[in-house]
Amino acid sequence: MSSPENPVQTLQRSLRDLMRQNARAGRVVVAVDGLDADQTRAFADGFAAVLGEDGTPVERASVGDSEPDVRESIVAPFRAGEGDAALVVDGRFLHAPERRGLWNYSVWLESNPPIGSPRPELPDAEKHYLATARPKAAASAIVENSDPAHPVQVFGDFC
């Protein structure tokens, strides 16, 4: 008897396959962005593991809110390497205009309170980020991650 598939890994494999349609080889940089740093880090760890399932070398990095220059400290050294590899970077505010062009592929993790629950007031920095950077529109993929054990890809095309 086989065990049921892990819904997180199933989604991450689907996202990996979508990513590889446009970034099959080379040094691929992936961002996993969201307002909850712990959820973002956990999702990025799992996504990195899924990317490495076929033997692709994968590096991981976490970016703090005040990381001064992600391009120089993390992305440029990775891109300077040789051979096919992937770098998965997690953090908050990764879809800010000054960082947006660093990624070959990006995931926005959306977390919403349960239906009927009040939405907590966001800090001003997060409100500003959501309003100006519009990470849902900038991301390659949007994942509704309110239940981290059962994430779901959603589409922001409003069709």
C-alpha positions in Angstrom: 0.0 0.0 0.0 1.5 3.4 -0.9 1.2 6.4 1.2 -0.8 9.4 0.0 1.1 12.2 -1.7 2.1 15.2 0.4 0.0 18.1 -0.9 2.8 20.6 -0.3 5.3 18.6 -2.3 2.7 18.0 -5.0 2.2 21.8 -5.4 5.9 22.5 -5.2 6.6 20.0 -8.0 3.9 21.6 -10.1 5.5 25.0 -9.5 9.0 23.5 -10.3 7.6 22.2 -13.6 6.1 25.6 -14.5 9.4 27.3 -13.6 11.4 24.9 -15.8 9.3 25.7 -18.8 11.1 29.1 -19.0 14.3 28.4 -17.0 15.5 24.9 -18.0 19.2 25.4 -17.5 21.8 27.7 -16.2 22.0 29.5 -12.9 18.3 30.0 -11.9 17.4 32.3 -9.0 14.0 31.8 -7.3 12.4 34.1 -4.8 9.8 33.0 -2.2 8.2 36.1 -0.8 5.4 36.6 1.8 4.6 38.6 4.9 5.0 35.6 7.3 8.8 35.0 7.5 8.5 31.5 9.1 6.0 30.3 6.5 8.1 31.8 3.7 11.3 30.1 5.0 9.5 26.7 5.4 8.0 26.8 1.9 11.4 27.8 0.4 13.1 25.0 2.1 10.6 22.5 0.7 10.8 24.1 -2.8 14.6 23.8 -2.7 14.4 20.1 -1.9 11.9 19.6 -4.8 14.2 21.4 -7.2 17.1 19.2 -6.1 15.2 15.9 -6.7 16.7 15.5 -10.2 20.3 16.1 -9.0 20.3 19.9 -9.7 22.6 21.5 -7.2 20.5 23.9 -5.0 21.7 26.7 -2.7 19.5 28.4 -0.1 19.5 31.9 1.3 17.3 33.9 3.6 17.1 37.6 3.4 16.3 39.9 6.3 14.0 42.9 5.9 17.0 45.2 6.2 19.5 43.3 3.9 21.2 46.2 2.2 22.2 44.8 -1.2 20.8 41.3 -2.1 22.3 41.6 -5.6 25.9 42.0 -4.4 25.8 39.8 -1.3 23.8 36.8 -2.6 22.7 36.9 -6.3 25.9 38.0 -8.0 28.2 35.5 -6.3 25.8 32.7 -7.2 25.4 33.8 -10.8 29.2 34.0 -11.1 29.4 30.2 -10.5 29.5 27.7 -13.3 27.1 25.0 -14.4 23.4 24.4 -13.9 22.2 25.2 -10.4 19.4 26.9 -8.5 19.4 29.4 -5.7 16.2 29.7 -3.6 15.9 32.9 -1.7 13.3 33.5 0.9 12.3 36.7 2.7 9.9 39.5 2.8 9.7 42.4 0.4 11.4 40.5 -2.4 9.1 41.9 -5.1 10.1 45.5 -4.3 10.9 47.3 -7.5 14.7 47.4 -6.8 14.7 43.6 -6.3 12.2 42.4 -8.8 14.6 41.9 -11.7 16.9 39.6 -9.6 14.6 36.6 -9.9 14.1 34.2 -12.8 11.0 32.9 -11.0 9.1 34.1 -7.9 6.4 32.9 -5.6 4.1 35.1 -3.5 2.7 33.3 -0.4 -0.7 34.7 0.5 -2.1 34.0 3.9 -5.6 34.9 4.8 -7.5 34.5 8.1 -10.3 31.9 8.2 -13.6 33.1 6.7 -15.5 35.1 9.3 -12.4 36.0 11.3 -11.3 39.6 11.4 -8.4 40.5 9.3 -5.5 41.8 11.6 -4.3 45.3 11.0 -1.0 45.2 9.1 2.0 47.4 10.1 2.5 50.5 7.9 5.6 49.0 6.1 3.6 46.0 5.0 0.6 48.1 3.9 3.0 50.3 1.9 4.7 47.2 0.3 1.4 45.6 -0.7 0.1 48.9 -2.2 3.2 50.0 -4.1 5.1 46.8 -5.0 1.9 44.8 -5.7 3.7 41.4 -5.1 0.7 39.4 -6.3 0.9 41.0 -9.7 4.7 40.8 -9.8 5.0 37.1 -8.8 5.4 34.3 -11.3 3.1 32.2 -9.1 0.7 32.9 -6.2 0.2 30.4 -3.5 -2.7 30.6 -0.9 -0.9 29.4 2.1 -3.3 30.0 5.0 -3.1 26.3 5.7 0.6 25.5 5.2 -0.1 21.8 5.1 -2.5 22.3 2.2 -1.3 25.2 0.0 -3.1 25.9 -3.2 -1.9 27.8 -6.3 -4.3 30.6 -7.2 -4.4 32.8 -10.3 -4.7 36.6 -10.3 -6.0 37.0 -13.8 -9.6 37.8 -12.7 -11.0 36.1 -15.8 
